[in-house]
Amino acid sequence: MIDQETLDFYNRNKNLIWELPPIPYNLTTDYEIAYWAMHNPKIGWIELDLNLDLPAWKADCRVANDYFVDHRGLDHPGWNSCCIHGIDVDKTGSYDTYGYTDESQVNYHWTELADKVPTIANFWRNFPVEQYRRIRFMELEPRGYIAPHSDNPGNVDALEHGAPLNIAVIHPSNCHMVLEGFGTVPWAEGKAFIVNIRNRHSVINFSNQQRIHVIGHGKYGSRLADFCSLVANNYKKNFDKYHDRS
């Protein structure tokens, strides 16, 4: 049963609407636009058009089903995960969960699962990130939920530290992610978003099907220019699309 706090949070936020703000006229480079977009508290999410081979991604998800472990315990019933890249395939939490006091001590690497999900692994190998932390399958079971919480890394530079990219692979129509103050993230299978998870957010799977997303997170490093170009071009495209519709 979904707890009352999670339901109340969902009901307070599900129908909120926000508008993509225009890019300030004085920002001209891809880096300036990406920095502004990823640090702007008035932006709830940034959609990226990645042109995925969705049937192949779904086939990889079927392999991941054998590796899922509980993620974050009883506060988030039905939330499971496994790592393609990380400390190990079943080490789905942040590094301090496993006794590390400094991230420089952590040996992040491709796990045994990576070779078994070639389409998804190859996508991330070619995505503009130089050094990954975790790349994870994230499952939410039927009738499961992720309670309201914030993933706030503190006062960090999102282009220096990196921000999670979340890709929906299997996403039932009656599964909803709400972001406090912004509303419902418009997920559909094959869609990818950088979500402002510094804000409190929650997910409820009201359906009788599992939901599986893939989330990757790392440092852009030498690929920063490519990443900024991806963010800036997609922001411009989405802004134009929104205003053409309105």
Secondary structure as the mmCIF struct_conf table of DSSP 4:
data_model
#
loop_
_struct_conf.conf_type_id
_struct_conf.id
_struct_conf.beg_label_comp_id
_struct_conf.beg_label_asym_id
_struct_conf.beg_label_seq_id
_struct_conf.end_label_comp_id
_struct_conf.end_label_asym_id
_struct_conf.end_label_seq_id
HELX_RH_AL_P HELX_RH_AL_P1 GLN A 4 ASN A 13
TURN_TY1_P TURN_TY1_P1 LYS A 14 ASN A 15
HELX_LH_PP_P HELX_LH_PP_P1 LEU A 20 PRO A 24
TURN_TY1_P TURN_TY1_P2 TYR A 25 ASN A 26
BEND BEND1 THR A 29 THR A 29
HELX_RH_AL_P HELX_RH_AL_P2 ASP A 30 HIS A 39
TURN_TY1_P TURN_TY1_P3 PRO A 41 LYS A 42
STRN STRN1 TRP A 45 LEU A 48
HELX_RH_AL_P HELX_RH_AL_P3 LEU A 54 ALA A 64
TURN_TY1_P TURN_TY1_P4 ASN A 65 TYR A 67
STRN STRN2 VAL A 69 ASP A 70
BEND BEND2 ARG A 72 ARG A 72
HELX_RH_3T_P HELX_RH_3T_P1 GLY A 73 ASP A 75
BEND BEND3 HIS A 76 HIS A 76
TURN_TY1_P TURN_TY1_P5 PRO A 77 GLY A 78
STRN STRN3 TRP A 79 GLY A 86
BEND BEND4 ILE A 87 ILE A 87
TURN_TY1_P TURN_TY1_P6 VAL A 89 ASP A 90
BEND BEND5 GLY A 93 GLY A 93
HELX_RH_3T_P HELX_RH_3T_P2 TYR A 95 TYR A 98
TURN_TY1_P TURN_TY1_P7 GLY A 99 GLY A 99
BEND BEND6 THR A 101 ASP A 102
HELX_RH_3T_P HELX_RH_3T_P3 GLU A 103 GLN A 105
STRN STRN4 HIS A 109 TRP A 110
TURN_TY1_P TURN_TY1_P8 GLU A 112 LEU A 113
HELX_RH_3T_P HELX_RH_3T_P4 ALA A 114 LYS A 116
HELX_RH_AL_P HELX_RH_AL_P4 PRO A 118 ASN A 126
BEND BEND7 PHE A 127 PRO A 128
BEND BEND8 GLU A 130 GLU A 130
STRN STRN5 GLN A 131 LEU A 140
TURN_TY1_P TURN_TY1_P9 PRO A 142 ARG A 143
STRN STRN6 TYR A 145 HIS A 149
BEND BEND9 ASN A 155 ASN A 155
HELX_RH_AL_P HELX_RH_AL_P5 ALA A 158 HIS A 161
STRN STRN7 LEU A 165 ILE A 170
TURN_TY1_P TURN_TY1_P10 SER A 173 ASN A 174
STRN STRN8 CYS A 175 LEU A 179
TURN_TY1_P TURN_TY1_P11 GLU A 180 PHE A 182
STRN STRN9 GLY A 183 THR A 184
TURN_TY1_P TURN_TY1_P12 GLU A 189 GLY A 190
STRN STRN10 ALA A 192 VAL A 195
TURN_TY1_P TURN_TY1_P13 ILE A 197 ARG A 198
BEND BEND10 ASN A 199 ASN A 199
STRN STRN11 HIS A 201 ASN A 205
BEND BEND11 SER A 207 GLN A 209
STRN STRN12 ARG A 211 LYS A 219
HELX_RH_3T_P HELX_RH_3T_P5 GLY A 221 ARG A 223
HELX_RH_AL_P HELX_RH_AL_P6 LEU A 224 ARG A 245
#
